[in-house]
Amino acid sequence: MDAFLANLFNGLSWGMLLFLISIGLTIIFGVMGVLNFAHGSLFMLGAYLCMQFVRWTGSFWTGLLLGPPLVAAMAVAIERFFLRPLYGRDVSLQLLLTFGLMLFLDDGVRLIWGAAYHVVQPPDALSGSVSIFSQSYPLYRLFLVVLGPLVGLALWAFFSFTLWGKLLRAAAMDRQMAEIVGVRVPVLFTAVFAFGAWLAAVGGALAAPHQSVGPAMGERIIIESFIVVVIGGMGSFPGAFVGALILGLLNSFGTTFFPQVQMALPYILLAAILLTRPRGLFGAES
């Protein structure tokens, strides 16, 4: 029972981090039609900036507050000067560009912070452990488990009830019609790309106390995020949440019960979904 609870909460906490980056990836694809390979590097950059602000100020909350907006500002420049000229052209150009940006950002991190791995301590209010069914569990990971659904509900309310959310949905469904009725789609696209990057950076900052901060952390997360998006359905909001939960739990329980094939389990699940339901669990018919 103790091992089951530990794996359950480990899977849930990792799944919520996956959800934060996957939902940004989903929003960018759903509205803009862009598959951003550099999304994992933005996640990594959020973790590094959080770590740097913690070193300067001694406060994790300062790093969480100030790091993601800097990443979002960088995303504005990326969208405006690099991605925008490629809209309407072959999608392979976008893939090559974002892949090149990923390599550039990864090497930039190594030049600035080096190739070593770093540890960020959780804030004092979330340090220590709590007892759940006589099982001790880190308070910070429990915080991530609670935070994920709250973020999901906030985003659902934003897209369902706010003017900006409705504009984003309109642009996703029919860009030309949105332009006809007066929506400034280029500005909207820039805001969407920056918002998705901000979500990735928030996920990176939150991941800093959860795992070591290193130059390779973006590579794993972007692979798993694409798996989440495909499992849940391209552009599907609930699909990103459910897919992240499934993959987080699969990684956690797979490490304990199937250690020999644990690394292959996400790809086996991906193959099974593509063979039985190619549009994903919540994807719409195209």
Secondary structure by P-SEA (a helix, b strand, c coil): caaaaaaaaaaaaaaaaaaaaaaaaaaaaacccccccaaaaaaaaaaaaaaaaaaacccaaaaaaccaaaaaaaaaaaaaccccccccccaaaaaaaaaaaaaaaaaaaaaacccbbbbbbccccccbbbbcccbbbbaaaaaaaaaaaaaaaaaaaaacccaaaaaaaaaaacaaaaaaaccaaaaaaaaaaaaaaaaaaaaaaaaccccccccaaaaaaaaaaaaaaaaaccccaaaaaaaaaaaaaaaaaaaccccccccaaaaaaaaaaaaccccccccccc
